[in-house]
């Protein structure tokens, strides 16, 4: 929670969400766990506000931000998710991408670049949705019976936090829509030809709105005794990287930000014109600040693995008990001693768009130890950033 006049941070709460890796290359999250984390964060933040004697009645607006391409399909009659959310990093759609490419003249990955700004890749939501329609019987059936709704996580949260199965509003904003591969970034509408190409029924797609308008009012959560924030409007919605661009106040043409989370993403504001890269960057909608305001565009260099490599060293290799410890290990040696780590756990994104690439640690000698590997892992984030 921020002070609207000074932008001072008043209170916050965060919860780590479990990632599930049911098979090699698969990354999933439980949509209900994501929802519970929202309930918990709202509750705990409001409790902290009360402890600070700040009246929560002063909260005027709620914003939603989310990891962008993560895909969820739910049943609008029961309100239940029909499958786990397929996370943006997930690689199960590699064969789907290869199959779709066969239908494109010259197998050109960038065939829809001038409509969507994106190459055909495992990264974007359309191929995840295609996989769900092809492989999950329950989803196929729900689509046939007119019960299915598709969305990125923002759509799922807004729908549930409004009225859910009792008439929840099914919407998204232009930034999230621009990451699906189904959205025309010039007309700002779902593209019928692309929906046809991916064979995705348009009636399951959310209504696309600007990034700043009143979408819904928060209804009382079933799980929330206090009913804190009931009736407060949800009036901001931006994909996480776009939210960071706005949060860093990069409102002028040419201003850029780079943020480091699971992955890292360099976004450069290109103003009201969409700029297309010849070097593997993607074109995306940066934000649209109101119904009647123009859309602004950005060029993006997307790096799949940044902080995730630190988590991998901690959870998979067990060379550190915490993320902080990885930094200490690296600091002790101050060099990788010729060891290089390419963390292509989910293929390589910008500027290569090579889904079949895999991680590699090379330059090892008998002298190499876990400190050097920790250093090389952190340095990999720098190398990838420099590249984009």
C-alpha positions as MATLAB code, in Angstrom:
seq = 'XXXXXXXXXXXXXXXXXXXXXXXXXXXXXXXXXXXXXXXXXXXXXXXXXXXXXXXXXXXXXXXXXXXXXXXXXXXXXXXXXXXXXXXXXXXXXXXXXXXXXXXXXXXXXXXXXXXXXXXXXXXXXXXXXXXXXXXXXXXXXXXXXXXXXXXXXXXXXXXXXXXXXXXXXXXXXXXXXXXXXXXXXXXXXXXXXXXXXXXXXXXXXXXXXXXXXXXXXXXXXXXXXXXXXXXXXXXXXXXXXXXXXXXXXXXXXXXXXXXXXXXXXXXXXXXXXXXXXXXXXXXXXXXXXXXXXXXXXXXXXXXXXXXXXXXXXXXXXXXXXXXXXXXXXXXXXXXXXXXXXXXXXXXXXXXXXXXXXXXXXXXXXXXXXXXXXXXXXXXXXXXXXXXX';
ca = [
       0.000    0.000    0.000;
       1.369    3.386   -1.069;
       0.590    6.948   -0.127;
      -1.024    8.387   -3.264;
       0.573   11.811   -2.839;
       4.120   10.933   -1.808;
       4.393    7.365   -3.226;
       5.782    6.356    0.179;
       5.394    2.629    0.932;
       3.054    2.307    3.925;
       2.651   -1.428    4.317;
       3.205   -4.654    2.412;
       3.129   -8.422    2.714;
       4.471  -11.159    0.472;
       4.117  -14.927    0.165;
       6.268  -17.274   -1.916;
       4.196  -19.428   -4.271;
       5.158  -23.047   -4.907;
       6.239  -23.999   -8.397;
       5.475  -27.564   -9.406;
       7.621  -29.457  -11.917;
       5.519  -32.552  -12.715;
       7.754  -33.551  -15.659;
      11.001  -32.344  -17.137;
      10.462  -28.886  -18.659;
       6.967  -28.550  -17.139;
       6.281  -25.670  -14.738;
       2.896  -25.300  -13.042;
       1.246  -23.355  -10.235;
      -2.025  -23.986   -8.442;
      -4.450  -21.141   -9.350;
      -6.193  -21.574   -5.978;
      -2.895  -21.219   -4.137;
      -2.255  -17.992   -6.077;
      -5.716  -16.820   -5.003;
      -5.088  -17.788   -1.366;
      -1.829  -15.828   -1.441;
      -3.836  -12.775   -2.544;
      -6.332  -13.258    0.320;
      -3.461  -13.645    2.773;
      -1.598  -10.597    1.476;
      -4.738   -8.419    1.657;
      -5.520   -9.618    5.188;
      -1.980   -9.275    6.553;
      -1.353   -5.902    4.904;
      -4.588   -4.528    6.366;
      -3.653   -5.900    9.816;
      -0.289   -4.130    9.582;
      -2.073   -0.921    8.554;
      -4.296   -1.158   11.637;
      -1.231   -1.680   13.844;
       0.244    1.501   12.339;
      -3.058    3.305   13.061;
      -3.651    3.951    9.370;
      -7.335    3.731    8.493;
      -7.864    1.153    5.742;
     -10.966    3.106    4.719;
      -8.446    5.468    3.080;
      -7.561    2.807    0.518;
      -9.118    4.164   -2.658;
      -7.986    1.772   -5.367;
      -6.453   -1.643   -5.953;
      -4.041   -2.596   -8.726;
      -3.384   -6.086  -10.062;
      -0.097   -7.203  -11.543;
       0.921  -10.690  -12.601;
       3.494  -12.838  -14.344;
       2.257  -12.344  -17.820;
       1.974  -15.390  -20.087;
       0.971  -17.854  -17.346;
      -2.249  -19.473  -18.586;
      -5.291  -20.676  -16.701;
      -8.656  -22.077  -17.830;
     -11.563  -22.301  -15.393;
     -15.208  -23.292  -15.290;
     -17.521  -20.288  -15.069;
     -20.366  -22.349  -13.594;
     -18.413  -23.868  -10.671;
     -15.672  -21.234  -10.407;
     -13.066  -24.031  -10.280;
      -9.824  -24.084  -12.310;
      -9.908  -26.964  -14.820;
      -6.155  -27.559  -14.678;
      -3.101  -26.079  -12.982;
      -1.860  -22.765  -14.367;
       0.842  -23.377  -16.986;
       3.647  -20.974  -16.089;
       5.319  -18.723  -18.691;
       8.588  -20.696  -18.367;
       6.959  -24.028  -19.221;
       8.385  -25.983  -22.184;
       5.783  -28.711  -22.742;
       4.494  -26.838  -25.803;
       7.675  -27.403  -27.820;
       5.980  -30.057  -29.973;
       2.899  -27.801  -30.330;
       5.153  -25.003  -31.625;
       6.867  -27.393  -34.077;
       3.510  -28.650  -35.334;
       2.182  -25.102  -35.828;
       5.386  -24.025  -37.590;
       4.822  -26.686  -40.244;
       1.721  -24.739  -41.291;
       3.690  -21.511  -41.783;
       5.318  -20.850  -45.179;
       9.087  -21.285  -44.832;
       8.594  -22.251  -41.138;
       9.005  -18.560  -40.356;
       8.899  -18.110  -36.546;
       8.182  -14.390  -36.917;
       5.199  -14.793  -39.275;
       2.882  -12.784  -36.995;
       5.470  -10.245  -35.826;
       3.796   -7.220  -37.416;
       0.439   -8.060  -35.810;
       1.526   -9.310  -32.395;
       5.148   -8.116  -32.020;
       6.036  -11.683  -30.978;
       7.777  -14.734  -32.476;
       6.084  -18.145  -32.302;
       7.526  -19.547  -29.061;
       6.689  -21.793  -26.101;
       6.673  -18.564  -24.040;
       3.328  -17.061  -25.097;
      -0.169  -17.994  -23.923;
      -1.749  -19.121  -27.223;
       0.425  -22.228  -27.490;
      -0.199  -23.091  -23.817;
      -3.934  -22.774  -24.406;
      -3.645  -24.896  -27.559;
      -1.859  -27.602  -25.524;
      -4.621  -27.526  -22.873;
      -7.332  -27.855  -25.529;
      -5.455  -30.773  -27.122;
      -4.526  -32.645  -23.949;
      -7.003  -31.989  -21.156;
     -10.316  -33.726  -21.757;
     -12.093  -31.683  -19.069;
     -11.133  -28.406  -20.766;
     -12.150  -29.638  -24.219;
     -15.540  -30.637  -22.797;
     -15.990  -27.320  -20.930;
     -15.283  -25.396  -24.165;
     -17.836  -27.477  -26.095;
     -20.438  -26.879  -23.380;
     -19.726  -23.132  -23.200;
     -18.438  -23.289  -19.606;
     -14.755  -22.481  -20.158;
     -12.985  -19.185  -19.549;
      -9.368  -18.526  -20.461;
      -7.176  -15.883  -18.927;
      -3.775  -14.859  -17.716;
      -3.575  -14.655  -13.900;
      -4.916  -11.083  -13.777;
      -8.173  -12.218  -15.446;
      -8.553  -15.122  -13.020;
      -8.009  -12.891   -9.971;
     -10.282  -10.061  -11.149;
     -13.059  -12.546  -12.000;
     -12.882  -14.348   -8.634;
     -12.395  -11.204   -6.539;
     -15.434   -9.621   -8.126;
     -18.330  -12.108   -8.097;
     -16.819  -15.206   -9.663;
     -19.466  -17.687  -10.741;
     -22.202  -15.260   -9.649;
     -21.504  -12.867  -12.507;
     -17.796  -12.013  -12.273;
     -16.415   -9.703  -14.961;
     -14.104  -11.506  -17.397;
     -11.491   -8.975  -18.487;
      -7.794   -8.294  -18.998;
      -5.753   -5.260  -19.974;
      -3.901   -4.479  -23.197;
      -0.458   -5.334  -21.752;
      -1.448   -8.864  -20.761;
      -3.435   -9.353  -23.965;
      -0.364   -8.338  -25.964;
       1.471  -11.425  -24.594;
      -1.003  -14.041  -25.786;
      -0.104  -14.094  -29.541;
      -3.833  -13.676  -30.233;
      -3.972   -9.886  -29.953;
      -3.407   -7.273  -32.640;
      -1.248   -4.618  -30.971;
      -2.330   -1.944  -33.510;
      -6.123   -2.382  -33.582;
      -6.046   -3.336  -29.845;
      -8.458   -6.207  -30.474;
      -8.351   -9.990  -30.533;
      -7.327  -11.054  -34.027;
      -9.799  -13.453  -35.710;
      -7.144  -14.788  -38.126;
      -4.739  -15.648  -35.323;
      -7.522  -17.253  -33.276;
      -8.295  -19.322  -36.357;
      -4.614  -20.232  -36.860;
      -4.353  -21.497  -33.258;
      -7.923  -22.853  -33.454;
      -8.976  -21.031  -30.300;
     -12.655  -20.125  -29.799;
     -12.945  -16.354  -29.307;
     -15.824  -16.671  -26.837;
     -13.497  -17.987  -24.090;
     -11.238  -14.899  -24.287;
     -11.544  -12.013  -21.802;
     -12.736   -8.525  -22.666;
      -9.690   -6.270  -23.280;
      -9.586   -2.949  -21.395;
      -7.018   -0.205  -20.783;
      -4.457   -0.500  -17.951;
      -6.177    2.180  -15.860;
      -9.937    2.217  -15.424;
     -12.448    0.773  -12.970;
     -12.930   -2.876  -13.945;
     -14.855   -4.156  -10.892;
     -15.415   -3.537   -7.184;
     -13.953   -6.017   -4.726;
     -16.619   -8.299   -3.273;
     -16.325  -10.027    0.102;
     -13.995  -13.011   -0.153;
     -15.469  -16.242    1.120;
     -12.237  -16.884    3.039;
     -11.957  -13.423    4.465;
     -13.694  -12.821    7.759;
     -12.845   -9.145    7.982;
     -14.141   -8.220    4.542;
     -11.276   -5.736    4.392;
     -11.319   -3.666    1.190;
     -14.814   -4.806    0.182;
     -16.258   -2.327   -2.312;
     -12.863   -0.817   -3.201;
     -12.453   -0.606   -6.997;
      -9.857   -2.670   -8.826;
      -8.789    0.066  -11.198;
      -5.282   -0.788  -12.363;
      -4.050   -3.818  -14.280;
      -0.609   -4.296  -15.849;
       1.607   -7.275  -16.577;
       4.529   -7.316  -14.135;
       7.203   -5.974  -16.496;
       4.955   -3.168  -17.734;
       4.077   -2.337  -14.127;
       7.816   -2.043  -13.411;
       8.252    0.276  -16.410;
       5.444    2.469  -15.055;
       6.720    2.142  -11.469;
      10.153    3.375  -12.575;
       8.348    6.268  -14.320;
       9.772    5.483  -17.776;
       7.096    7.557  -19.491;
       9.291    9.092  -22.171;
      10.341    7.671  -25.469;
      13.773    6.029  -24.993;
      13.570    5.533  -21.238;
      14.226    1.945  -20.172;
      14.208   -0.257  -17.087;
      15.663   -3.675  -16.350;
      14.231   -5.723  -13.501;
      15.582   -8.928  -12.031;
      13.165  -11.541  -10.739;
      12.698  -15.161  -11.806;
      13.793  -13.948  -15.240;
      15.007  -10.502  -16.176;
      13.429   -8.126  -18.609;
      14.694   -4.993  -20.255;
      11.866   -2.767  -21.513;
      12.427    0.415  -23.479;
       9.555    2.849  -24.040;
       9.199    3.661  -27.768;
       6.313    6.112  -27.343;
       3.138    5.876  -29.401;
       4.836    4.051  -32.258;
       5.537    0.333  -32.361;
       9.174   -0.352  -33.266;
      10.128   -3.747  -34.710;
      13.525   -5.259  -33.976;
      15.730   -7.051  -36.491;
      17.779   -8.506  -33.622;
      15.423  -10.684  -31.615;
      13.752   -8.166  -29.300;
       9.976   -8.268  -29.113;
       7.465   -5.444  -29.523;
       4.883   -5.124  -26.792;
       2.285   -2.689  -25.472;
       3.862   -0.758  -22.602;
       0.634    0.666  -21.128;
      -2.587    2.489  -21.962;
      -3.504    4.892  -19.173;
      -7.283    5.098  -19.580;
     -10.125    4.179  -21.941;
      -9.672    7.156  -24.227;
      -5.898    7.422  -23.936;
      -3.444    6.216  -26.590;
      -1.456    2.988  -26.263;
       2.292    3.322  -25.690;
       4.687    0.663  -26.946;
       7.978   -0.844  -25.803;
      10.795   -3.000  -27.113;
      11.575   -5.888  -24.782;
      14.560   -8.126  -24.240;
      13.213  -11.138  -22.332;
      15.669  -13.317  -20.393;
      14.022  -16.465  -19.021;
      16.360  -17.320  -16.161;
      17.859  -14.802  -13.730;
      16.787  -15.248  -10.089;
      15.612  -18.753  -10.983;
      19.265  -19.841  -11.335;
      19.833  -18.805   -7.699;
      16.780  -20.799   -6.649;
      18.134  -23.759   -8.667;
      21.516  -23.604   -6.882;
      19.619  -23.595   -3.585;
      16.914  -26.211   -4.259;
      18.410  -28.534   -6.884;
      22.152  -28.482   -6.219;
      21.820  -27.681   -2.510;
      25.025  -25.641   -2.486;
      23.362  -22.949   -0.366;
      20.539  -22.883    2.161;
      19.297  -19.456    1.089;
      19.501  -17.076   -1.846;
      21.591  -14.695    0.261;
      24.147  -17.434    0.820;
      24.741  -17.762   -2.943;
      25.927  -14.160   -2.971;
      28.298  -14.826   -0.039;
      29.806  -17.854   -1.821;
      30.436  -15.774   -4.934;
      31.881  -12.930   -2.906;
      34.448  -15.180   -1.250;
      36.174  -15.912   -4.593;
      35.372  -12.756   -6.557;
      35.858  -14.575   -9.869;
      34.454  -17.603  -11.689;
      38.027  -18.682  -12.514;
      37.130  -19.362  -16.165;
      33.920  -21.225  -15.352;
      30.864  -20.241  -17.432;
      27.245  -21.038  -16.695;
      24.588  -20.749  -19.413;
      21.275  -21.213  -17.536;
      19.137  -22.160  -20.543;
      16.744  -24.200  -18.395;
      13.764  -23.135  -20.521;
      15.585  -22.735  -23.825;
      16.945  -19.300  -24.651;
      14.636  -16.320  -25.118;
      15.866  -12.994  -26.551;
      17.735  -12.581  -28.762;
      17.853  -16.266  -29.910;
      14.341  -17.681  -29.383;
      15.815  -21.172  -29.323;
      13.551  -23.479  -27.303;
      15.809  -26.514  -27.686;
      18.830  -24.860  -25.999;
      19.719  -26.385  -22.619;
      21.783  -25.255  -19.652;
      25.524  -25.828  -19.528;
      28.357  -25.281  -17.051;
      31.747  -25.343  -18.729;
      35.368  -24.363  -18.165;
      35.605  -26.641  -15.116;
      38.998  -27.657  -13.695;
      40.030  -29.564  -10.561;
      40.326  -26.163   -8.909;
      36.653  -25.253   -9.509;
      34.437  -25.347   -6.433;
      30.894  -24.327   -5.495;
      31.973  -20.719   -4.956;
      33.111  -20.435   -8.578;
      29.848  -21.988   -9.771;
      27.862  -19.512   -7.645;
      29.889  -16.653   -9.144;
      29.379  -17.971  -12.690;
      25.617  -18.249  -12.075;
      25.356  -14.603  -10.989;
      27.637  -13.539  -13.832;
      25.323  -15.353  -16.279;
      22.601  -12.836  -15.409;
      25.025  -10.035  -16.326;
      26.040  -11.660  -19.623;
      22.417  -12.195  -20.631;
      21.504   -8.617  -19.680;
      24.415   -7.220  -21.653;
      23.290   -9.245  -24.635;
      19.758   -7.841  -24.729;
];
